[in-house]
Amino acid sequence: MSKLLQVDSLGNLKDRQGRTVALRGINLDASSKMPSQIPTTFLNPGNDFWDGDNVSFIDRPFTLKEAPVHLERLKSWGFNTIRYIFTWEALEHKGPGIYDDEFISYTIDVLKLIDSFGFYVFLDPHQDVWSRFCGGSGAPLWTLYALGLEPRNFEATAAALVQNLESTPEDFPKMIWPTNYTKLANQVAFTLFFAGKDFAPNAIIDDQNIDDYLQSHFLNALLHFYSRIANETSLLESSIFGFESMNEPNPTLIGYADISVLPEEQKLRKGLTPTAFQAMLLGSGVACDIDTFEFNTFGSKKTGTQRIDPDGVSAWVQDDSHDKHYGFKRHPGWELGRCIWAQNGVWDDDSNTLLINDYFSKIPSTGQPIDEVVFVNTYWTRFWNKFYFAFRERNKDIYLLAQPPIFALPPDLKDSAFIDNRVIYTPHYYDGLTLVQKHWSNAWNIDMLGVLRGRYATPAFAIRLGSTAIRNCLRDQLKTMRQEGLEHMGHRPCLMSETGMPFDLDNCKAYESGDYSSQQDALDALGFALEGSQLHHTLWTYCSYNSHRFGDKWNGEDFSVFSGSAHKPLGALLRSSASSLSLSSESSEYTLNGPSSTELTPWSMRSDTRAQAAISRPYPVAVFGDIETFGFDLKARQFSLALNADNCLASYWASEIVLPDLSFPDDNFTVSVSAGKWEFDQSTRILSWWHPSGEQSIEVISQVPAPVRQSTITTAIQTYLGYFCSCCGLY
């Protein structure tokens, strides 16, 4: 597929017929974060959790028997692209250089099925807060031992919040998992992964600094996966067009101005919130008084102080048993059982005093101050260069998708040696207000990207009031992100590889009432923004075993556009929960009942979709010429497209628009074109349009009235203005 898609001089993707291609799809699948034996963070598996060597991700994202049901559903919604999720842990969990070829074989079988449905595919090596063993997903357990950490002691030392280790995992707070980026385990992992040579020069394994060691193993695992696909299949010629670099990398400590205080930019403060220095003390078994915060309608608010006493327990591994098990040859200058930062003179672990509060604020070799821009263009770019050349040595045609930290400016790769015309920029975007507050407001929102970029004299000027202004604000933020890619990376495509809205809004009220008005409004506003900015995108997410009770079954997230309980009341789900999530004490196996492999009907495709009208949208799949504007008016059920068109009247091929059944039910619609002819294929839902050159337009209007909606704006605008002003320090 990488050879079938080309990039023109303006950064547009073109197919073999020379048509401009739009990629619109979904992340598949959130369940791939977790292994088959421990399929959810909502269970405490006891000691089985720590058997990281012997896990398996086979049957992720679903079984081969179930796959056609899910893929047919996605196709019926009009998607043409899949961001396929896998983790480093799935590839290399048993130890360094030991690959799970059975999992890779299974994944290849799934990818072949996806190929048979005609999707474009790119592969995402996914991570969240480094690893399952420090509260997220991604890296295998052995990487934490390589870093000198003892993950079994993370709970006692507050080094990470891990839902699986909670005594009552169901009580784990929602949206607290990202705070792990500001706790010890992640601060060690990402700082050493990106900048070990600078900040821990003696952290050496197998004659490599830990940053080179971890990066080389990560990249070699990807290359092994790639080689299996390239050598055993023709998928690279038919559906798979690229590999993404790493999901949502994070600088953690790199650039901290003062580790003795909470950085001003750390807006998400929830629960225990140690400073970086306090995290180091706790990790070494030293008791500390830690500030606690809550995040509510008015933003982060300090609620008190809590004494955390590890009672001498250390987050650092105490002996070399793991080194022997995994074959690590650790440099004698790297002392086990002792904080890596104390070993590098950041603090004195005899007197527990801070020595260099700004240790991470400058590049040691040059003294250059580090901010986000410097991190991206120095440390992230070093990693990107390795990724880029490793793949280019093997395939000059495959697309490489560059993803810097979320909301960061793109790297300055334009005209560099580390970019070519087969690189795609893949930023992420989430509406922070809706994400954290779990409420969609048609009354007000803010230009968060504008605030982050310093465009306002005061953040109050970033407020947008009313539905129209909010929708335009989302669109303009996405336009800005696309333009930033052009400025920093040149004329390369921009693909938003993650964006979405949570479904568990307003305390999951929709799950009882069946009224998804708020979710529909939120997703329609996002759809309007994506169409208005003409961004390729893959929504977050599809989760094959989503339920209303447990959401995506990972850290309380609930983003899946599909749910097996979409039209079942939450009360009924709670009464039947024992059969949907269970632990067998005899076999120590965990069971999640997923959907049966039954034939899909139009009703089943609709009934398992949440806010389906806003998700299943028409769009131009491939057109002759350049797209000037296009969009879908959900309320009017009207699609419009304007082209600066190339003549295709005499061609076998036409400009193609997908009209999903959920948006245009019963095939009852009218079509108006400025010129040319059209025809509609009911089986593929493709409208083909043959047109002359020049300014051309088409309009498709459903004759089926949109369903009556119920308003869900229940929160006063003053409440949200208060929240915003509090976050921005206006009072």
Residue pairs with C-beta under 8 A, 6 or more apart in sequence:
1 120
1 121
1 235
1 236
1 237
1 238
1 239
1 240
1 241
2 236
2 240
2 241
2 242
2 395
2 397
2 398
2 399
2 422
3 237
3 397
4 15
4 16
4 237
4 241
5 13
5 14
5 15
5 21
5 120
5 241
5 399
6 13
6 14
6 15
7 13
7 14
7 421
7 422
7 491
7 492
7 493
8 14
9 491
10 491
10 626
11 486
11 490
11 491
11 492
11 493
11 494
12 20
12 21
12 493
12 626
13 20
13 21
13 22
13 23
13 493
13 536
14 20
14 21
15 21
15 622
17 622
17 624
17 651
17 653
18 624
18 646
19 622
19 623
19 624
19 653
19 655
19 656
20 620
20 622
20 623
20 624
20 625
20 626
20 627
21 621
21 622
22 534
22 536
22 619
22 620
22 621
22 622
22 627
23 80
23 81
23 120
23 495
23 536
23 537
23 538
24 78
24 79
24 80
24 81
24 536
24 537
24 538
24 617
24 619
25 74
25 79
25 80
25 81
25 82
25 83
25 119
25 120
25 537
25 538
25 539
26 74
26 79
26 81
26 82
26 83
26 538
26 539
26 541
26 542
26 561
27 82
27 83
27 85
27 124
27 497
27 498
27 538
27 539
27 540
27 541
27 542
28 61
28 70
28 74
28 82
28 83
28 84
28 85
28 114
28 541
28 542
29 60
29 61
29 62
29 70
29 85
29 541
29 542
29 543
29 544
30 85
30 540
30 541
30 542
30 543
30 546
30 552
30 553
30 554
30 557
30 559
30 560
31 39
31 60
31 61
31 62
31 543
31 544
31 545
31 552
31 553
32 57
32 60
32 61
32 85
32 86
32 87
32 90
32 126
33 85
33 87
33 126
33 128
33 132
33 136
33 137
33 138
33 554
34 40
34 41
34 60
34 132
34 137
34 553
34 554
35 55
35 56
35 57
35 60
35 89
35 90
35 93
36 55
36 56
36 57
36 58
36 59
36 60
37 45
37 48
37 55
37 56
37 589
37 590
38 45
38 48
38 49
38 55
38 164
38 590
39 545
39 553
39 590
39 592
40 550
40 553
40 554
40 581
40 590
40 592
41 163
41 164
41 169
41 172
41 553
41 554
41 555
42 163
42 169
42 170
42 172
42 550
42 553
42 581
43 164
43 169
43 581
43 583
43 590
44 164
44 165
44 166
44 167
44 169
45 164
45 583
45 588
45 590
48 588
49 164
49 165
50 141
50 151
50 152
52 89
52 93
52 133
52 140
52 141
52 142
53 93
53 94
53 95
53 141
53 142
54 93
54 94
55 89
55 93
56 100
56 102
56 103
57 86
57 87
57 89
57 90
57 100
57 103
58 102
58 103
58 106
59 106
60 86
60 90
61 70
61 85
61 110
61 544
62 70
62 544
62 594
63 594
64 106
64 109
64 110
64 113
65 597
66 544
66 594
66 595
66 596
66 597
67 110
67 113
67 114
68 113
68 597
69 595
69 597
69 598
69 600
70 542
70 544
70 562
70 595
71 113
71 114
71 117
71 119
72 117
72 600
73 562
73 600
73 605
73 608
73 609
74 82
74 117
74 119
74 542
75 117
75 118
75 119
76 600
76 605
76 616
76 660
76 661
76 662
76 685
77 561
77 605
77 609
77 612
77 615
77 616
77 660
77 662
78 616
78 617
78 618
78 619
78 658
78 659
78 660
78 663
78 685
79 119
80 118
80 119
80 120
80 621
80 658
81 119
81 120
81 121
81 122
81 536
81 538
82 114
82 119
82 120
82 121
82 122
82 538
83 122
83 124
83 244
83 497
83 498
83 538
84 111
84 114
84 121
84 122
84 123
84 124
85 124
85 126
86 107
86 123
86 124
86 125
86 126
86 225
87 125
87 126
87 127
87 137
87 138
87 139
88 125
88 127
88 138
88 139
88 140
88 143
88 218
88 221
89 131
89 132
89 137
89 138
89 139
89 140
89 141
90 100
90 103
91 99
91 100
91 103
91 104
91 221
91 222
91 224
91 225
92 98
92 99
92 100
92 140
92 217
92 221
93 100
93 140
93 141
93 142
94 100
95 142
95 325
95 326
95 327
96 142
96 146
96 217
96 326
96 327
96 328
97 217
97 220
99 221
99 224
99 225
101 228
104 224
104 225
104 228
105 228
107 225
108 228
108 229
108 232
108 233
108 235
111 121
111 229
111 233
111 235
111 239
111 240
112 233
112 235
114 121
114 239
115 121
115 235
115 238
115 239
115 240
118 239
119 239
120 239
120 241
121 235
121 239
121 240
121 241
122 240
122 241
122 242
122 243
122 244
122 399
122 401
122 497
123 225
123 240
123 242
123 243
123 244
124 244
124 247
124 497
125 138
125 218
125 222
125 243
125 244
125 245
125 246
125 247
126 137
126 138
126 247
127 136
127 137
127 138
127 139
127 246
127 247
127 248
128 136
128 137
128 138
128 177
128 247
128 248
128 555
129 135
129 136
129 138
129 160
129 177
129 178
129 180
129 181
129 186
130 136
130 138
130 139
130 143
130 180
130 185
130 186
130 189
130 190
131 137
131 138
131 139
131 140
131 141
131 143
131 144
131 189
132 138
132 141
132 162
132 164
133 141
133 144
133 151
133 154
133 160
133 162
134 144
134 151
134 154
134 159
134 160
134 162
134 180
134 183
134 185
134 186
134 189
135 160
135 161
135 162
135 163
135 177
135 180
135 185
135 555
136 177
136 180
136 555
137 554
138 247
139 189
139 218
141 151
142 322
142 326
143 189
143 214
143 217
144 150
144 151
144 185
144 189
145 317
145 322
145 323
145 326
145 328
146 205
146 210
146 213
146 214
146 326
146 328
147 188
147 189
147 192
147 210
147 214
147 340
148 188
148 203
148 316
148 317
148 334
148 336
148 340
149 159
149 185
149 188
149 189
149 315
149 316
149 317
150 314
150 315
150 316
150 317
150 318
151 160
151 185
153 159
153 310
153 313
153 314
153 315
154 160
154 162
154 184
154 185
154 315
155 162
155 165
156 310
156 311
156 313
157 184
157 282
157 283
157 285
157 310
157 313
157 314
157 315
158 183
158 184
158 272
158 274
158 279
158 282
158 290
158 308
158 310
159 183
159 184
159 185
159 279
159 282
159 283
159 315
160 180
160 183
160 184
160 185
160 186
161 172
161 176
161 177
161 179
161 180
161 183
161 271
163 169
163 172
163 177
163 555
163 556
166 172
172 555
172 556
173 270
173 271
173 556
174 438
174 504
174 555
174 556
174 557
175 270
175 295
175 435
175 436
175 438
175 556
176 270
176 271
177 555
177 556
178 268
179 268
179 269
179 270
179 271
179 273
180 186
181 187
181 190
181 250
181 252
182 252
182 266
182 273
182 274
182 276
182 279
183 274
183 279
184 279
184 280
184 282
184 283
184 315
185 315
186 250
186 252
187 252
187 253
187 276
187 279
188 340
189 252
190 249
190 250
190 251
190 252
190 253
190 254
191 199
191 251
191 252
191 253
191 254
191 360
192 199
192 200
192 203
192 210
192 211
192 214
192 340
193 210
193 211
193 214
193 215
194 211
194 249
194 251
194 254
194 375
194 379
194 380
194 382
194 383
195 211
195 254
195 379
196 203
196 209
196 210
196 211
196 212
196 214
197 209
197 211
197 212
198 363
198 364
198 365
199 253
199 254
199 344
199 359
199 360
199 364
200 209
200 210
200 340
200 341
200 343
200 344
201 209
201 344
202 331
202 333
202 334
202 343
202 344
203 209
203 210
203 331
203 334
203 340
204 210
204 213
204 330
204 331
204 333
204 334
205 213
205 328
205 329
205 330
205 331
205 334
206 213
206 328
206 329
207 329
208 216
215 383
215 386
216 386
218 246
219 386
219 387
219 390
222 243
222 390
223 390
223 391
223 394
226 243
226 391
226 394
226 395
227 394
229 235
229 236
229 240
230 236
230 394
230 395
236 395
236 398
241 398
241 399
242 398
242 399
242 400
242 401
242 424
243 391
243 398
243 399
243 400
243 401
244 401
244 403
244 426
244 497
245 383
245 384
245 387
245 400
245 401
245 402
245 403
246 383
246 387
246 403
247 403
247 498
248 403
248 405
248 406
248 428
248 498
249 380
249 383
249 403
249 404
249 405
250 405
251 372
251 375
251 379
251 380
251 405
253 259
253 276
253 360
254 360
254 370
254 375
254 379
255 360
255 361
255 370
255 371
255 372
255 374
255 375
256 263
256 276
256 358
256 360
256 361
257 263
257 358
257 361
258 357
258 358
258 361
259 275
259 276
259 277
259 280
259 346
259 354
259 357
259 358
259 359
259 360
260 275
260 276
260 277
260 354
260 357
261 275
262 269
262 273
262 275
262 291
267 299
267 300
267 727
268 295
268 300
268 436
269 293
269 295
269 300
269 302
270 293
270 294
270 295
270 300
271 292
271 293
272 290
272 291
272 292
272 306
272 308
273 290
273 291
273 292
273 293
274 282
274 288
274 290
274 291
274 308
277 347
277 354
277 357
278 288
278 290
280 339
280 341
280 342
280 346
280 347
281 288
281 347
281 352
282 288
282 290
282 308
282 310
282 315
283 314
283 315
283 316
283 339
284 314
284 315
284 316
284 338
284 339
284 342
284 349
285 310
285 311
285 312
285 313
285 314
286 310
286 352
287 307
287 308
287 309
287 310
287 311
288 307
288 308
289 305
289 306
289 307
289 308
290 305
290 306
290 307
290 308
291 302
291 304
291 305
292 302
292 303
292 304
292 305
292 306
293 300
293 301
293 302
293 303
294 300
294 301
294 303
295 301
295 436
297 437
297 719
297 720
297 722
297 723
298 722
298 723
298 726
299 723
299 726
299 727
300 727
301 726
314 337
316 336
316 337
316 338
316 339
316 340
317 336
317 337
318 336
318 337
319 336
319 337
320 330
320 336
322 328
323 329
323 330
323 336
330 336
334 340
334 343
335 343
338 349
339 347
339 349
341 347
341 359
342 348
342 349
344 359
345 355
345 356
345 359
346 354
346 355
346 356
346 359
347 353
347 354
347 355
347 356
348 355
360 370
361 369
361 370
362 368
362 369
362 370
363 370
363 374
363 378
368 374
370 378
372 405
372 408
372 409
373 408
373 409
375 405
375 408
376 404
376 405
376 408
376 409
376 410
376 411
377 411
377 412
380 404
380 405
380 411
381 411
381 413
381 418
384 402
384 411
384 413
384 418
385 418
387 400
388 400
388 418
388 419
388 423
389 418
391 398
391 400
392 400
392 420
396 422
397 422
398 422
399 422
399 423
399 424
400 422
400 423
400 424
401 423
401 424
401 425
401 426
401 495
401 497
402 410
402 411
402 413
402 419
402 423
402 424
402 425
402 426
402 489
403 426
403 427
403 428
403 497
404 410
404 411
404 427
406 427
406 428
406 430
407 427
407 428
407 429
407 449
407 452
409 484
409 488
410 425
410 427
410 484
410 485
410 487
410 488
410 489
411 488
411 489
412 488
413 419
413 423
413 488
413 489
413 490
414 487
414 488
414 489
414 490
415 490
419 489
419 490
419 492
421 492
423 489
423 492
424 492
424 493
424 494
424 495
425 485
425 489
425 492
425 493
425 494
425 495
426 494
426 495
426 496
426 497
427 481
427 485
427 494
427 496
427 497
428 496
428 497
428 498
428 499
429 477
429 478
429 481
429 496
429 498
429 499
430 498
430 499
430 500
431 445
431 448
431 474
431 501
431 522
431 526
432 448
433 441
433 445
433 446
433 448
433 720
433 723
433 724
434 440
434 441
434 501
434 502
434 505
434 522
435 501
435 502
437 723
438 502
438 504
438 505
438 506
438 507
439 505
439 506
439 518
439 715
440 501
440 505
440 518
440 519
440 521
440 522
441 470
441 713
441 715
441 717
441 720
442 466
442 467
442 470
442 521
442 713
443 465
443 466
443 713
443 715
443 716
443 717
443 720
444 463
444 464
444 465
444 466
444 470
444 717
444 720
444 721
444 724
445 463
445 464
445 470
445 473
445 474
446 459
446 462
446 463
446 464
446 473
446 724
447 455
447 456
447 462
447 464
447 473
447 476
447 477
448 462
448 477
449 477
449 480
449 481
450 456
450 462
450 477
450 480
451 459
451 462
451 728
453 480
455 462
456 462
458 728
458 730
459 724
459 728
459 730
460 725
460 728
460 730
463 721
463 724
464 470
464 472
464 473
465 717
467 521
467 525
470 525
471 525
471 528
471 529
474 525
474 526
474 528
474 529
475 528
475 529
475 532
475 533
477 529
478 496
478 529
478 530
478 532
478 533
478 535
479 532
479 533
481 494
481 496
481 533
481 535
482 494
482 533
482 534
482 535
485 492
485 494
486 492
486 494
493 536
494 535
494 536
495 535
495 536
495 537
495 538
496 530
496 535
496 536
496 537
496 538
497 537
497 538
498 538
498 539
498 540
498 541
499 526
499 530
499 537
499 539
499 540
500 523
500 526
500 539
500 540
500 541
500 559
501 519
501 522
501 523
501 526
501 559
502 557
502 558
502 559
503 510
503 516
503 519
503 551
503 558
503 559
503 560
503 563
503 610
503 611
504 511
504 551
504 558
505 518
505 519
505 522
506 518
506 712
506 714
508 548
508 570
509 515
509 712
510 516
510 517
510 518
510 519
510 610
511 548
511 565
511 569
511 570
511 573
512 569
512 570
512 571
514 567
515 710
515 712
516 610
516 611
517 709
517 710
517 711
517 712
518 712
519 610
519 611
519 614
520 611
520 613
520 614
520 634
520 709
521 614
521 712
522 614
523 611
523 614
523 615
524 613
524 614
524 634
527 614
527 615
527 617
527 632
527 634
528 631
528 632
530 537
531 617
531 619
531 630
531 631
531 632
532 629
532 631
534 627
534 630
539 561
539 615
540 559
541 552
541 559
541 560
541 561
542 560
542 561
542 562
543 552
543 553
543 559
543 560
543 562
544 562
544 594
544 595
545 553
545 564
545 592
545 593
545 594
545 595
546 552
546 553
546 558
546 560
546 562
546 563
546 564
546 565
547 553
547 563
547 564
547 565
547 573
547 580
548 563
548 565
548 566
548 568
548 570
548 573
549 565
549 570
549 573
549 574
549 577
549 580
550 581
551 557
551 558
551 559
551 560
552 558
552 559
552 560
553 592
560 610
561 609
561 610
561 611
561 612
561 615
562 608
562 609
562 610
563 608
563 610
564 594
564 595
564 608
565 573
566 607
566 608
566 609
566 610
567 607
567 608
573 580
579 593
580 592
580 593
581 591
581 592
582 590
582 591
583 589
583 590
583 591
584 590
584 591
595 608
598 604
602 661
605 661
605 662
606 612
606 662
609 615
609 616
609 662
612 662
613 634
613 662
613 663
613 706
613 707
614 634
615 662
616 660
616 661
616 662
616 663
617 632
617 660
617 663
618 632
618 639
618 657
618 658
618 659
618 660
618 663
618 664
618 700
619 630
619 632
619 657
619 658
620 627
620 630
620 641
620 655
620 656
620 657
621 656
621 657
621 658
621 686
622 655
622 656
623 641
623 643
623 645
623 655
623 656
624 643
624 645
624 646
624 647
624 648
624 651
624 653
624 654
624 655
624 691
625 643
625 644
625 645
625 646
625 655
625 693
625 696
626 643
626 644
627 641
627 642
627 643
628 642
628 643
628 644
628 695
629 640
629 641
629 642
630 639
630 640
630 641
630 642
631 639
631 640
632 638
632 639
632 663
633 639
633 640
634 706
635 706
636 701
636 706
637 663
637 664
637 701
637 702
637 704
637 706
638 699
638 700
638 701
638 702
639 657
639 659
639 663
639 699
639 700
639 701
640 697
640 698
640 699
640 700
641 657
641 697
641 698
641 699
642 695
642 696
642 697
643 655
643 691
643 695
643 696
643 697
644 694
644 695
645 655
645 691
645 692
645 693
645 694
645 695
645 696
646 693
647 691
647 692
647 693
648 654
648 655
648 690
648 691
649 676
649 690
649 691
649 692
651 690
654 678
654 688
654 689
654 690
655 688
655 689
655 690
655 691
656 686
656 687
656 688
656 689
657 686
657 687
657 689
657 698
657 700
658 685
658 686
658 687
659 669
659 680
659 685
659 686
659 687
659 700
660 685
661 685
663 702
664 700
664 702
664 704
665 702
665 704
666 704
667 680
667 682
668 702
668 703
668 704
669 700
669 701
669 702
669 703
670 700
670 701
670 703
671 678
671 680
671 687
671 698
671 699
671 700
672 698
672 699
672 700
672 701
673 689
673 691
673 696
673 697
673 698
673 699
674 691
674 695
674 696
674 697
674 698
675 691
675 692
675 696
676 689
676 690
676 691
676 692
676 696
677 689
677 690
678 687
678 688
678 689
678 690
678 698
679 687
679 688
680 686
680 687
680 688
681 687
681 688
687 700
689 698
724 730
725 731
